[in-house]
Amino acid sequence: MFAVFKKELAVFFSSVMGYLAILIFLIATGLFLWVIPGGNNVLDGGYATLDGLFGLAPWLFLFLIPAITMRSFAEERKTGTLDLLQTRPLTETQLVLGKNLASLAIALIAIAPTLIYFLSVYVLGNPAGNIDTGGTWGSYIGLVLLAMVYVSIGCFCSSLTDSQVVAFLLAIVITFVFYMGFDVAGDAFGGIGQIMSALSIDEHYRSISRGVADTRDLVYFVCTAAFFVLLTQYKLKLDKK
C-alpha cells in the first residue's frame, strides 16, 4: 500500500497539471478572501473570521479534488497497468487505500498554505488574536473530513472508466448530489426531508464547522468515505472476473 501511495504522489507532482491545480485553488481562495469585494472578503466583513474560506472551500473542492483523483484508476485502465497491478501481491484493499490516501495527502497539501490566512487574520484582528481559534480549528477538521469524502467519491468515479475527463465530470456530479442535492431534495419532499438532509454532506460539514465535535458528524464522514472505498474495491473485483 505504501508503494502505491508513494507512486501516486510522485506521478501527480511529476506533472505541471498537479502544481497548476493546487495553484488555481490557492489563487481562487486568495482572491475571494482578500481582493474581490463581497460576503467572503475578510476585510469587507469587519470581523476576524475565516468563515469565507470554509464557505468557499467545498465548492472549490468540487473541482480541485476530481482533478486530483481523475487519473488514479482511469489512466491505469487506459494504459493497461491496472491489470499488471492486480497480478502483483497487492490486494484490492491495499490498492484502493493507497490511491485514496495519496489523493487525500495532495488535498491536504493544497489546504496547508491557507494557514497563512489564519495567521493573517490572527495578526490583523483588533486586538491581535481576536479570532475564534477553537471554531477555526474545528472548521479545518471539517475541511479535512470533507476532502476525505470527496476523494473517496473521486477515486470511485475514476475506477468506472478509462477516460480522465469522464471521471472528472462524473465525480463533480456525484459529489454535488451528496453535497447539496440531498439537502434540496429534503426541502422538496417534506415528510422524509429530515432523512434526506441527514445524507447531505453540507448538513454535517456546517455542523462540525461550528467547532462542535458531534460523533454523528464524524460517523457520517467516515462511513460515507468507507462506502465509496468499498464500492471501488467491488468494481476492481468485478474487473478481475
C-alpha positions in Angstrom: 0.0 0.0 0.0 2.8 2.4 0.9 4.4 1.7 -2.5 1.2 2.7 -4.3 0.9 5.8 -2.0 4.5 7.0 -3.0 3.9 6.2 -6.7 0.7 8.3 -6.8 2.4 11.2 -5.1 5.4 11.0 -7.4 3.2 10.8 -10.6 1.0 13.7 -9.5 3.9 16.1 -8.8 5.8 15.0 -11.9 3.2 16.8 -14.0 2.7 20.6 -14.3 -1.0 20.0 -14.1 -0.6 18.8 -10.5 1.0 22.0 -9.4 -1.4 24.0 -11.5 -4.5 22.5 -9.9 -3.2 23.4 -6.4 -2.1 26.9 -7.5 -5.5 27.6 -9.0 -7.2 26.6 -5.7 -4.9 28.9 -3.7 -5.2 31.8 -6.1 -9.0 31.5 -6.1 -9.3 31.4 -2.3 -6.9 34.3 -2.0 -8.8 36.4 -4.5 -12.2 35.8 -2.8 -10.9 36.3 0.7 -8.7 39.4 0.2 -9.3 41.0 -3.2 -12.8 40.5 -4.7 -15.4 42.5 -2.7 -18.3 40.6 -1.3 -19.5 38.5 1.6 -16.4 36.2 1.6 -13.9 39.1 1.7 -12.3 39.2 5.2 -11.5 43.0 5.0 -15.1 43.8 3.9 -16.7 41.7 6.7 -15.2 43.7 9.5 -14.8 40.6 11.7 -11.7 38.5 12.4 -13.0 35.3 10.9 -12.3 32.8 8.1 -15.9 31.8 7.5 -15.4 32.9 3.9 -12.7 30.3 3.4 -14.8 27.5 4.9 -17.8 28.5 2.9 -15.9 28.6 -0.4 -13.7 25.5 0.1 -16.5 22.9 -0.5 -17.3 24.5 -3.9 -13.7 24.9 -4.9 -13.0 21.3 -3.8 -15.8 20.3 -6.1 -13.4 20.9 -9.0 -10.0 20.5 -7.3 -10.4 17.0 -5.9 -11.9 15.5 -9.0 -8.9 17.0 -10.8 -6.6 15.2 -8.3 -8.4 11.8 -8.4 -9.5 11.6 -12.1 -6.3 9.8 -13.2 -6.0 7.5 -10.2 -7.6 4.4 -11.9 -8.7 5.8 -15.3 -5.1 6.3 -16.5 -4.1 2.9 -15.2 -7.0 1.3 -17.0 -6.3 3.2 -20.2 -2.6 2.2 -20.3 -3.2 -1.4 -19.1 -1.1 -1.0 -16.0 -4.2 -1.7 -13.8 -4.2 -5.3 -14.9 -0.5 -5.5 -14.1 -1.0 -4.1 -10.6 -3.8 -6.6 -10.0 -1.4 -9.5 -10.8 1.1 -8.4 -8.1 0.9 -9.5 -4.4 -1.4 -6.5 -3.7 -5.0 -6.8 -2.5 -7.7 -4.6 -3.8 -8.0 -3.0 -0.4 -4.3 -2.0 -0.4 -4.5 -0.7 -3.9 -7.6 1.4 -3.2 -6.5 2.7 0.1 -3.0 3.6 -1.3 -4.6 5.7 -4.0 -7.2 7.2 -1.7 -4.6 8.2 0.9 -2.3 9.7 -1.8 -5.1 11.8 -3.2 -6.1 12.9 0.3 -2.4 13.8 1.1 -2.4 16.0 -2.0 -5.6 17.7 -0.9 -4.1 18.4 2.5 -1.0 19.9 0.8 -3.4 22.2 -1.0 -5.1 23.1 2.3 -1.9 23.7 4.3 -0.9 27.1 2.7 -4.3 28.5 3.8 -3.0 28.5 7.3 -1.3 31.7 6.2 -4.8 33.3 6.0 -5.4 32.2 9.6 -2.2 33.8 10.7 -3.0 37.0 8.8 -6.5 37.3 10.4 -5.0 36.5 13.8 -2.5 39.3 13.5 -4.9 41.8 11.8 -7.6 41.3 14.5 -8.3 44.2 16.8 -6.9 43.4 19.3 -4.4 40.9 17.7 -5.6 37.3 18.3 -9.3 38.3 18.4 -10.4 35.2 16.4 -12.4 32.2 17.5 -9.4 29.8 17.4 -11.4 26.8 18.5 -14.1 27.3 15.9 -11.4 27.8 13.2 -9.6 24.5 14.0 -13.0 22.8 14.1 -13.6 24.1 10.6 -10.3 22.9 9.4 -11.1 19.4 10.8 -14.4 19.6 8.9 -12.5 20.6 5.8 -10.2 17.5 6.1 -13.2 15.2 6.6 -14.9 16.8 3.6 -11.8 16.2 1.5 -11.7 12.6 2.6 -15.3 12.0 1.3 -14.7 13.9 -1.9 -11.5 11.8 -2.6 -13.3 8.6 -2.0 -16.0 9.6 -4.5 -13.5 10.8 -7.0 -11.5 7.6 -6.8 -14.6 5.5 -7.3 -15.6 7.5 -10.4 -12.1 7.0 -11.8 -12.4 3.3 -11.3 -15.5 3.2 -13.6 -13.9 4.5 -16.8 -10.6 4.8 -18.7 -11.3 8.4 -19.5 -10.0 11.0 -17.2 -12.4 13.6 -18.5 -15.4 11.3 -17.8 -14.1 10.5 -14.4 -13.7 14.2 -13.6 -17.2 15.1 -14.7 -18.8 12.1 -13.1 -17.0 13.0 -9.8 -18.3 16.5 -9.9 -21.9 15.4 -10.5 -21.9 12.7 -7.7 -20.1 15.0 -5.3 -22.6 17.8 -5.9 -25.5 15.4 -5.3 -24.1 14.4 -2.0 -23.0 17.9 -1.0 -26.2 19.8 -1.9 -28.6 17.5 -3.8 -29.9 15.6 -0.8 -30.5 18.9 1.1 -32.5 20.3 -1.8 -34.5 17.1 -2.2 -35.1 17.1 1.6 -36.7 20.5 1.3 -38.9 19.3 -1.5 -40.1 16.1 -0.1 -41.4 17.3 3.2 -42.1 14.2 5.4 -38.8 12.3 4.5 -36.9 15.6 4.4 -35.0 15.0 7.6 -33.8 11.6 6.4 -32.6 13.0 3.1 -31.0 16.0 4.7 -29.1 13.6 7.1 -27.5 12.2 3.9 -26.2 15.6 2.9 -22.5 16.4 3.2 -23.3 20.1 3.7 -25.5 19.4 6.7 -22.7 17.6 8.6 -20.0 19.9 7.3 -21.8 23.0 8.6 -22.4 21.2 11.9 -18.8 20.3 12.5 -17.5 23.7 11.2 -19.2 25.3 14.2 -16.5 23.8 16.3 -18.7 21.2 18.0 -17.3 17.6 17.7 -20.6 15.7 17.3 -19.9 12.0 16.9 -22.8 11.7 14.5 -21.0 14.0 12.1 -17.7 12.1 12.4 -19.5 8.8 11.9 -21.2 10.2 8.8 -18.0 11.3 7.1 -16.1 8.1 8.0 -19.0 5.8 6.8 -19.6 7.8 3.6 -15.9 7.6 2.7 -15.8 3.9 3.6 -18.8 3.2 1.5 -17.2 4.6 -1.7 -13.9 2.8 -0.9 -15.8 -0.4 -0.7 -17.6 0.4 -4.0 -14.2 0.9 -5.6 -12.9 -2.4 -4.3 -16.0 -4.1 -5.5 -15.6 -2.6 -9.0 -12.0 -3.8 -9.2 -13.0 -7.3 -8.1 -15.6 -7.3 -10.9 -12.9 -6.3 -13.4 -10.8 -9.4 -12.5 -13.7 -11.8 -13.2 
